[in-house]
Amino acid sequence: MSYGDYLSLDTILAAQHPRSPDHNEMLFIVQHQTSELWMKLMLHELGAAIQNIARDELGSAFKMLSRVSKIMEQLVHAWDVLATMTPPEYSAIRPYLDNSSGFQSYQYRCIEFSLGNKNAAMLKPHAHRPDLLARVQAAYAAPSLYDESLRLLARRGIAVPPSHTLRDWSQPYTADAGVGTAIKRVKLAGLLRNDCVVAANAGAEDCLEPLVRLATHVSPLVRQHAVWAVYKLAGKARAEDLLAAARATEGDVAVLAEYACWAN
Protein backbone atom coordinates (compact mmCIF):
# COMPACT_ATOMS: atom_id res chain seq x y z
CA MET A 1 0.00 0.00 0.00
CA SER A 2 1.36 3.42 -0.94
CA TYR A 3 1.00 6.80 0.76
CA GLY A 4 -1.59 7.83 -1.80
CA ASP A 5 -3.54 4.61 -1.40
CA TYR A 6 -3.68 4.94 2.38
CA LEU A 7 -4.95 8.52 2.19
CA SER A 8 -7.23 7.94 -0.84
CA LEU A 9 -5.50 10.90 -2.44
CA ASP A 10 -6.79 10.13 -5.93
CA THR A 11 -10.36 10.48 -4.65
CA ILE A 12 -9.65 13.57 -2.54
CA LEU A 13 -7.63 15.42 -5.17
CA ALA A 14 -10.22 14.67 -7.83
CA ALA A 15 -13.08 16.03 -5.70
CA GLN A 16 -12.74 19.66 -6.84
CA HIS A 17 -15.19 20.52 -9.63
CA PRO A 18 -15.26 24.25 -10.41
CA ARG A 19 -18.48 25.40 -12.08
CA SER A 20 -17.23 28.77 -13.25
CA PRO A 21 -14.34 29.67 -15.56
CA ASP A 22 -12.86 31.86 -12.80
CA HIS A 23 -9.37 31.01 -11.52
CA ASN A 24 -10.30 31.82 -7.90
CA GLU A 25 -13.02 29.22 -7.56
CA MET A 26 -10.46 26.51 -6.79
CA LEU A 27 -9.46 28.45 -3.67
CA PHE A 28 -13.09 28.67 -2.62
CA ILE A 29 -13.66 24.94 -3.05
CA VAL A 30 -10.46 23.81 -1.32
CA GLN A 31 -11.07 26.22 1.57
CA HIS A 32 -14.48 24.73 2.27
CA GLN A 33 -13.47 21.13 1.68
CA THR A 34 -10.57 21.41 4.11
CA SER A 35 -12.86 23.10 6.63
CA GLU A 36 -15.25 20.17 6.38
CA LEU A 37 -12.36 17.76 6.95
CA TRP A 38 -11.32 19.65 10.07
CA MET A 39 -14.94 19.64 11.25
CA LYS A 40 -15.06 15.88 10.70
CA LEU A 41 -12.09 15.50 13.04
CA MET A 42 -13.64 17.96 15.49
CA LEU A 43 -16.84 15.91 15.66
CA HIS A 44 -14.79 12.75 16.09
CA GLU A 45 -12.95 14.26 19.07
CA LEU A 46 -15.91 16.13 20.53
CA GLY A 47 -18.20 13.12 20.45
CA ALA A 48 -15.58 10.93 22.08
CA ALA A 49 -14.87 13.58 24.73
CA ILE A 50 -18.55 13.76 25.67
CA GLN A 51 -18.69 9.97 25.94
CA ASN A 52 -15.56 9.92 28.11
CA ILE A 53 -16.99 12.55 30.44
CA ALA A 54 -20.11 10.39 30.77
CA ARG A 55 -17.83 7.48 31.77
CA ASP A 56 -15.77 9.64 34.17
CA GLU A 57 -12.67 9.14 32.00
CA LEU A 58 -11.56 12.73 32.29
CA GLY A 59 -7.92 12.34 31.31
CA SER A 60 -8.86 11.19 27.83
CA ALA A 61 -11.62 13.80 27.59
CA PHE A 62 -9.23 16.65 28.40
CA LYS A 63 -6.79 15.48 25.72
CA MET A 64 -9.58 15.34 23.13
CA LEU A 65 -10.95 18.76 24.08
CA SER A 66 -7.45 20.22 23.84
CA ARG A 67 -7.33 18.89 20.30
CA VAL A 68 -10.75 20.40 19.56
CA SER A 69 -9.43 23.77 20.69
CA LYS A 70 -6.49 23.50 18.29
CA ILE A 71 -8.80 22.50 15.45
CA MET A 72 -10.89 25.60 16.10
CA GLU A 73 -7.74 27.71 15.92
CA GLN A 74 -6.86 26.05 12.63
CA LEU A 75 -10.32 26.76 11.21
CA VAL A 76 -10.16 30.41 12.21
CA HIS A 77 -6.68 30.94 10.75
CA ALA A 78 -7.62 29.12 7.55
CA TRP A 79 -9.88 32.03 6.65
CA ASP A 80 -6.76 34.16 6.24
CA VAL A 81 -6.20 32.29 2.99
CA LEU A 82 -9.76 32.84 1.79
CA ALA A 83 -9.39 36.52 2.65
CA THR A 84 -7.02 36.83 -0.31
CA MET A 85 -10.15 36.53 -2.49
CA THR A 86 -11.58 39.99 -3.04
CA PRO A 87 -15.35 40.74 -3.05
CA PRO A 88 -15.39 41.24 -6.84
CA GLU A 89 -13.62 37.88 -7.29
CA TYR A 90 -16.22 36.17 -5.11
CA SER A 91 -19.03 37.92 -6.98
CA ALA A 92 -17.68 36.45 -10.20
CA ILE A 93 -18.22 32.89 -9.01
CA ARG A 94 -21.30 33.28 -6.78
CA PRO A 95 -23.87 33.01 -9.60
CA TYR A 96 -22.50 29.56 -10.44
CA LEU A 97 -23.14 28.23 -6.92
CA ASP A 98 -26.95 28.24 -7.26
CA ASN A 99 -28.60 27.86 -3.84
CA SER A 100 -25.67 26.19 -2.10
CA SER A 101 -24.57 27.80 1.15
CA GLY A 102 -22.30 27.05 4.08
CA PHE A 103 -25.48 27.35 6.16
CA GLN A 104 -26.31 23.86 4.82
CA SER A 105 -23.25 22.22 6.40
CA TYR A 106 -24.60 19.34 8.48
CA GLN A 107 -21.27 18.90 10.26
CA TYR A 108 -21.31 22.51 11.41
CA ARG A 109 -24.84 21.97 12.71
CA CYS A 110 -23.78 18.84 14.60
CA ILE A 111 -20.94 20.78 16.23
CA GLU A 112 -23.31 23.58 17.15
CA PHE A 113 -25.75 21.14 18.76
CA SER A 114 -22.96 19.22 20.52
CA LEU A 115 -21.80 22.48 22.09
CA GLY A 116 -25.31 23.23 23.32
CA ASN A 117 -26.85 25.66 20.83
CA LYS A 118 -30.12 23.77 20.24
CA ASN A 119 -32.67 25.20 17.82
CA ALA A 120 -35.27 22.99 16.11
CA ALA A 121 -35.47 25.38 13.15
CA MET A 122 -31.89 24.47 12.26
CA LEU A 123 -32.99 20.93 11.37
CA LYS A 124 -34.95 22.15 8.35
CA PRO A 125 -31.99 22.88 6.02
CA HIS A 126 -31.16 19.15 6.14
CA ALA A 127 -34.67 17.78 5.58
CA HIS A 128 -33.92 17.02 1.91
CA ARG A 129 -31.37 14.36 2.95
CA PRO A 130 -32.89 11.81 5.36
CA ASP A 131 -29.49 10.24 6.03
CA LEU A 132 -27.92 13.57 7.02
CA LEU A 133 -31.03 14.68 8.89
CA ALA A 134 -30.77 11.55 11.04
CA ARG A 135 -27.20 12.50 12.05
CA VAL A 136 -28.19 16.06 12.87
CA GLN A 137 -31.23 14.91 14.84
CA ALA A 138 -29.05 12.55 16.87
CA ALA A 139 -26.81 15.46 17.90
CA TYR A 140 -29.89 17.58 18.57
CA ALA A 141 -31.41 15.00 20.93
CA ALA A 142 -28.18 14.12 22.78
CA PRO A 143 -26.69 15.85 25.84
CA SER A 144 -24.28 18.62 24.89
CA LEU A 145 -20.74 18.92 26.21
CA TYR A 146 -21.99 21.32 28.87
CA ASP A 147 -24.93 19.09 29.79
CA GLU A 148 -22.64 16.10 30.29
CA SER A 149 -20.25 18.23 32.32
CA LEU A 150 -23.05 19.23 34.68
CA ARG A 151 -24.00 15.57 35.08
CA LEU A 152 -20.37 14.87 35.95
CA LEU A 153 -20.46 17.52 38.67
CA ALA A 154 -23.61 15.95 40.10
CA ARG A 155 -21.94 12.51 40.17
CA ARG A 156 -18.99 14.04 42.00
CA GLY A 157 -21.21 15.32 44.80
CA ILE A 158 -21.70 18.90 43.59
CA ALA A 159 -25.30 20.04 44.04
CA VAL A 160 -26.57 20.63 40.50
CA PRO A 161 -30.34 21.17 40.12
CA PRO A 162 -32.10 17.99 38.82
CA SER A 163 -33.70 20.19 36.16
CA HIS A 164 -30.26 20.37 34.55
CA THR A 165 -29.19 16.75 34.89
CA LEU A 166 -32.44 15.04 33.87
CA ARG A 167 -34.18 16.95 31.12
CA ASP A 168 -35.14 16.98 27.46
CA TRP A 169 -31.72 17.51 25.87
CA SER A 170 -33.24 18.82 22.65
CA GLN A 171 -34.49 21.93 24.45
CA PRO A 172 -32.36 25.07 24.62
CA TYR A 173 -30.35 25.43 27.81
CA THR A 174 -31.91 27.66 30.46
CA ALA A 175 -29.63 29.38 32.96
CA ASP A 176 -30.18 28.58 36.63
CA ALA A 177 -28.64 30.19 39.71
CA GLY A 178 -28.14 26.74 41.20
CA VAL A 179 -25.83 25.78 38.36
CA GLY A 180 -23.77 28.93 38.88
CA THR A 181 -23.47 28.09 42.56
CA ALA A 182 -22.34 24.56 41.70
CA ILE A 183 -19.63 25.86 39.38
CA LYS A 184 -18.44 28.27 42.08
CA ARG A 185 -18.16 25.29 44.44
CA VAL A 186 -15.96 23.52 41.90
CA LYS A 187 -13.66 26.54 41.73
CA LEU A 188 -13.54 26.67 45.53
CA ALA A 189 -12.73 22.96 45.63
CA GLY A 190 -9.81 23.56 43.31
CA LEU A 191 -8.47 26.31 45.55
CA LEU A 192 -8.81 24.15 48.67
CA ARG A 193 -7.09 21.27 46.91
CA ASN A 194 -4.17 23.59 46.14
CA ASP A 195 -4.09 24.72 49.77
CA CYS A 196 -3.76 21.10 50.88
CA VAL A 197 -0.82 20.53 48.55
CA VAL A 198 0.95 23.76 49.56
CA ALA A 199 0.52 23.06 53.29
CA ALA A 200 1.86 19.53 53.02
CA ASN A 201 4.81 20.42 50.83
CA ALA A 202 5.71 23.30 53.15
CA GLY A 203 5.69 21.00 56.19
CA ALA A 204 3.11 23.26 57.87
CA GLU A 205 2.09 21.09 60.82
CA ASP A 206 0.08 24.00 62.25
CA CYS A 207 -2.35 23.35 59.39
CA LEU A 208 -3.19 19.83 60.56
CA GLU A 209 -6.40 20.82 62.32
CA PRO A 210 -7.99 22.55 59.29
CA LEU A 211 -6.71 19.75 57.03
CA VAL A 212 -8.47 17.16 59.19
CA ARG A 213 -11.67 19.19 58.87
CA LEU A 214 -11.22 19.26 55.09
CA ALA A 215 -11.10 15.45 55.13
CA THR A 216 -14.90 15.62 55.56
CA HIS A 217 -15.45 18.34 52.94
CA VAL A 218 -18.34 17.90 50.49
CA SER A 219 -15.90 17.66 47.57
CA PRO A 220 -14.15 14.29 47.07
CA LEU A 221 -11.28 16.16 45.40
CA VAL A 222 -10.70 18.20 48.54
CA ARG A 223 -11.10 15.19 50.83
CA GLN A 224 -8.59 13.14 48.83
CA HIS A 225 -5.92 15.83 48.98
CA ALA A 226 -6.64 16.61 52.63
CA VAL A 227 -6.07 12.94 53.50
CA TRP A 228 -2.82 12.96 51.52
CA ALA A 229 -1.69 16.14 53.26
CA VAL A 230 -2.49 14.85 56.78
CA TYR A 231 -0.57 11.62 56.18
CA LYS A 232 2.36 13.53 54.71
CA LEU A 233 2.52 15.93 57.66
CA ALA A 234 1.60 13.67 60.57
CA GLY A 235 2.95 10.29 59.53
CA LYS A 236 1.00 7.06 59.27
CA ALA A 237 0.23 6.29 62.91
CA ARG A 238 -0.82 9.80 63.93
CA ALA A 239 -2.72 10.40 60.70
CA GLU A 240 -4.77 7.25 61.17
CA ASP A 241 -5.80 8.52 64.60
CA LEU A 242 -6.59 12.03 63.36
CA LEU A 243 -8.58 10.75 60.37
CA ALA A 244 -10.41 7.87 62.04
CA ALA A 245 -13.79 9.63 62.08
CA ALA A 246 -13.48 10.85 58.48
CA ARG A 247 -12.35 7.42 57.29
CA ALA A 248 -15.35 5.73 58.93
CA THR A 249 -17.84 7.77 56.88
CA GLU A 250 -15.92 7.90 53.58
CA GLY A 251 -17.61 6.35 50.54
CA ASP A 252 -15.83 7.83 47.55
CA VAL A 253 -13.66 5.38 45.61
CA ALA A 254 -10.84 7.85 44.91
CA VAL A 255 -10.63 8.98 48.54
CA LEU A 256 -10.71 5.41 49.81
CA ALA A 257 -7.90 4.60 47.39
CA GLU A 258 -5.86 7.42 48.96
CA TYR A 259 -6.36 5.91 52.42
CA ALA A 260 -5.38 2.51 51.03
CA CYS A 261 -2.13 3.89 49.57
CA TRP A 262 -0.99 5.02 53.01
CA ALA A 263 -2.13 1.80 54.69
CA ASN A 264 0.48 -0.23 52.81
C-alpha positions as CSV (number, residue, x, y, z in Angstrom):
1,M,0.0,0.0,0.0
2,S,1.4,3.4,-0.9
3,Y,1.0,6.8,0.8
4,G,-1.6,7.8,-1.8
5,D,-3.5,4.6,-1.4
6,Y,-3.7,4.9,2.4
7,L,-5.0,8.5,2.2
8,S,-7.2,7.9,-0.8
9,L,-5.5,10.9,-2.4
10,D,-6.8,10.1,-5.9
11,T,-10.4,10.5,-4.6
12,I,-9.7,13.6,-2.5
13,L,-7.6,15.4,-5.2
14,A,-10.2,14.7,-7.8
15,A,-13.1,16.0,-5.7
16,Q,-12.7,19.7,-6.8
17,H,-15.2,20.5,-9.6
18,P,-15.3,24.2,-10.4
19,R,-18.5,25.4,-12.1
20,S,-17.2,28.8,-13.3
21,P,-14.3,29.7,-15.6
22,D,-12.9,31.9,-12.8
23,H,-9.4,31.0,-11.5
24,N,-10.3,31.8,-7.9
25,E,-13.0,29.2,-7.6
26,M,-10.5,26.5,-6.8
27,L,-9.5,28.5,-3.7
28,F,-13.1,28.7,-2.6
29,I,-13.7,24.9,-3.1
30,V,-10.5,23.8,-1.3
31,Q,-11.1,26.2,1.6
32,H,-14.5,24.7,2.3
33,Q,-13.5,21.1,1.7
34,T,-10.6,21.4,4.1
35,S,-12.9,23.1,6.6
36,E,-15.3,20.2,6.4
37,L,-12.4,17.8,6.9
38,W,-11.3,19.7,10.1
39,M,-14.9,19.6,11.2
40,K,-15.1,15.9,10.7
41,L,-12.1,15.5,13.0
42,M,-13.6,18.0,15.5
43,L,-16.8,15.9,15.7
44,H,-14.8,12.7,16.1
45,E,-13.0,14.3,19.1
46,L,-15.9,16.1,20.5
47,G,-18.2,13.1,20.5
48,A,-15.6,10.9,22.1
49,A,-14.9,13.6,24.7
50,I,-18.5,13.8,25.7
51,Q,-18.7,10.0,25.9
52,N,-15.6,9.9,28.1
53,I,-17.0,12.5,30.4
54,A,-20.1,10.4,30.8
55,R,-17.8,7.5,31.8
56,D,-15.8,9.6,34.2
57,E,-12.7,9.1,32.0
58,L,-11.6,12.7,32.3
59,G,-7.9,12.3,31.3
60,S,-8.9,11.2,27.8
61,A,-11.6,13.8,27.6
62,F,-9.2,16.7,28.4
63,K,-6.8,15.5,25.7
64,M,-9.6,15.3,23.1
65,L,-10.9,18.8,24.1
66,S,-7.5,20.2,23.8
67,R,-7.3,18.9,20.3
68,V,-10.8,20.4,19.6
69,S,-9.4,23.8,20.7
70,K,-6.5,23.5,18.3
71,I,-8.8,22.5,15.5
72,M,-10.9,25.6,16.1
73,E,-7.7,27.7,15.9
74,Q,-6.9,26.1,12.6
75,L,-10.3,26.8,11.2
76,V,-10.2,30.4,12.2
77,H,-6.7,30.9,10.7
78,A,-7.6,29.1,7.6
79,W,-9.9,32.0,6.7
80,D,-6.8,34.2,6.2
81,V,-6.2,32.3,3.0
82,L,-9.8,32.8,1.8
83,A,-9.4,36.5,2.7
84,T,-7.0,36.8,-0.3
85,M,-10.1,36.5,-2.5
86,T,-11.6,40.0,-3.0
87,P,-15.3,40.7,-3.0
88,P,-15.4,41.2,-6.8
89,E,-13.6,37.9,-7.3
90,Y,-16.2,36.2,-5.1
91,S,-19.0,37.9,-7.0
92,A,-17.7,36.5,-10.2
93,I,-18.2,32.9,-9.0
94,R,-21.3,33.3,-6.8
95,P,-23.9,33.0,-9.6
96,Y,-22.5,29.6,-10.4
97,L,-23.1,28.2,-6.9
98,D,-26.9,28.2,-7.3
99,N,-28.6,27.9,-3.8
100,S,-25.7,26.2,-2.1
101,S,-24.6,27.8,1.2
102,G,-22.3,27.0,4.1
103,F,-25.5,27.3,6.2
104,Q,-26.3,23.9,4.8
105,S,-23.2,22.2,6.4
106,Y,-24.6,19.3,8.5
107,Q,-21.3,18.9,10.3
108,Y,-21.3,22.5,11.4
109,R,-24.8,22.0,12.7
110,C,-23.8,18.8,14.6
111,I,-20.9,20.8,16.2
112,E,-23.3,23.6,17.1
113,F,-25.8,21.1,18.8
114,S,-23.0,19.2,20.5
115,L,-21.8,22.5,22.1
116,G,-25.3,23.2,23.3
117,N,-26.9,25.7,20.8
118,K,-30.1,23.8,20.2
119,N,-32.7,25.2,17.8
120,A,-35.3,23.0,16.1
121,A,-35.5,25.4,13.2
122,M,-31.9,24.5,12.3
123,L,-33.0,20.9,11.4
124,K,-34.9,22.2,8.3
125,P,-32.0,22.9,6.0
126,H,-31.2,19.2,6.1
127,A,-34.7,17.8,5.6
128,H,-33.9,17.0,1.9
129,R,-31.4,14.4,2.9
130,P,-32.9,11.8,5.4
131,D,-29.5,10.2,6.0
132,L,-27.9,13.6,7.0
133,L,-31.0,14.7,8.9
134,A,-30.8,11.6,11.0
135,R,-27.2,12.5,12.1
136,V,-28.2,16.1,12.9
137,Q,-31.2,14.9,14.8
138,A,-29.1,12.5,16.9
139,A,-26.8,15.5,17.9
140,Y,-29.9,17.6,18.6
141,A,-31.4,15.0,20.9
142,A,-28.2,14.1,22.8
143,P,-26.7,15.9,25.8
144,S,-24.3,18.6,24.9
145,L,-20.7,18.9,26.2
146,Y,-22.0,21.3,28.9
147,D,-24.9,19.1,29.8
148,E,-22.6,16.1,30.3
149,S,-20.2,18.2,32.3
150,L,-23.1,19.2,34.7
151,R,-24.0,15.6,35.1
152,L,-20.4,14.9,35.9
153,L,-20.5,17.5,38.7
154,A,-23.6,16.0,40.1
155,R,-21.9,12.5,40.2
156,R,-19.0,14.0,42.0
157,G,-21.2,15.3,44.8
158,I,-21.7,18.9,43.6
159,A,-25.3,20.0,44.0
160,V,-26.6,20.6,40.5
161,P,-30.3,21.2,40.1
162,P,-32.1,18.0,38.8
163,S,-33.7,20.2,36.2
164,H,-30.3,20.4,34.6
165,T,-29.2,16.7,34.9
166,L,-32.4,15.0,33.9
167,R,-34.2,16.9,31.1
168,D,-35.1,17.0,27.5
169,W,-31.7,17.5,25.9
170,S,-33.2,18.8,22.7
171,Q,-34.5,21.9,24.5
172,P,-32.4,25.1,24.6
173,Y,-30.4,25.4,27.8
174,T,-31.9,27.7,30.5
175,A,-29.6,29.4,33.0
176,D,-30.2,28.6,36.6
177,A,-28.6,30.2,39.7
178,G,-28.1,26.7,41.2
179,V,-25.8,25.8,38.4
180,G,-23.8,28.9,38.9
181,T,-23.5,28.1,42.6
182,A,-22.3,24.6,41.7
183,I,-19.6,25.9,39.4
184,K,-18.4,28.3,42.1
185,R,-18.2,25.3,44.4
186,V,-16.0,23.5,41.9
187,K,-13.7,26.5,41.7
188,L,-13.5,26.7,45.5
189,A,-12.7,23.0,45.6
190,G,-9.8,23.6,43.3
191,L,-8.5,26.3,45.5
192,L,-8.8,24.2,48.7
193,R,-7.1,21.3,46.9
194,N,-4.2,23.6,46.1
195,D,-4.1,24.7,49.8
196,C,-3.8,21.1,50.9
197,V,-0.8,20.5,48.6
198,V,0.9,23.8,49.6
199,A,0.5,23.1,53.3
200,A,1.9,19.5,53.0
201,N,4.8,20.4,50.8
202,A,5.7,23.3,53.2
203,G,5.7,21.0,56.2
204,A,3.1,23.3,57.9
205,E,2.1,21.1,60.8
206,D,0.1,24.0,62.3
207,C,-2.3,23.3,59.4
208,L,-3.2,19.8,60.6
209,E,-6.4,20.8,62.3
210,P,-8.0,22.5,59.3
211,L,-6.7,19.7,57.0
212,V,-8.5,17.2,59.2
213,R,-11.7,19.2,58.9
214,L,-11.2,19.3,55.1
215,A,-11.1,15.5,55.1
216,T,-14.9,15.6,55.6
217,H,-15.4,18.3,52.9
218,V,-18.3,17.9,50.5
219,S,-15.9,17.7,47.6
220,P,-14.2,14.3,47.1
221,L,-11.3,16.2,45.4
222,V,-10.7,18.2,48.5
223,R,-11.1,15.2,50.8
224,Q,-8.6,13.1,48.8
225,H,-5.9,15.8,49.0
226,A,-6.6,16.6,52.6
227,V,-6.1,12.9,53.5
228,W,-2.8,13.0,51.5
229,A,-1.7,16.1,53.3
230,V,-2.5,14.9,56.8
231,Y,-0.6,11.6,56.2
232,K,2.4,13.5,54.7
233,L,2.5,15.9,57.7
234,A,1.6,13.7,60.6
235,G,2.9,10.3,59.5
236,K,1.0,7.1,59.3
237,A,0.2,6.3,62.9
238,R,-0.8,9.8,63.9
239,A,-2.7,10.4,60.7
240,E,-4.8,7.2,61.2
241,D,-5.8,8.5,64.6
242,L,-6.6,12.0,63.4
243,L,-8.6,10.8,60.4
244,A,-10.4,7.9,62.0
245,A,-13.8,9.6,62.1
246,A,-13.5,10.9,58.5
247,R,-12.3,7.4,57.3
248,A,-15.3,5.7,58.9
249,T,-17.8,7.8,56.9
250,E,-15.9,7.9,53.6
251,G,-17.6,6.4,50.5
252,D,-15.8,7.8,47.5
253,V,-13.7,5.4,45.6
254,A,-10.8,7.8,44.9
255,V,-10.6,9.0,48.5
256,L,-10.7,5.4,49.8
257,A,-7.9,4.6,47.4
258,E,-5.9,7.4,49.0
259,Y,-6.4,5.9,52.4
260,A,-5.4,2.5,51.0
261,C,-2.1,3.9,49.6
262,W,-1.0,5.0,53.0
263,A,-2.1,1.8,54.7
264,N,0.5,-0.2,52.8
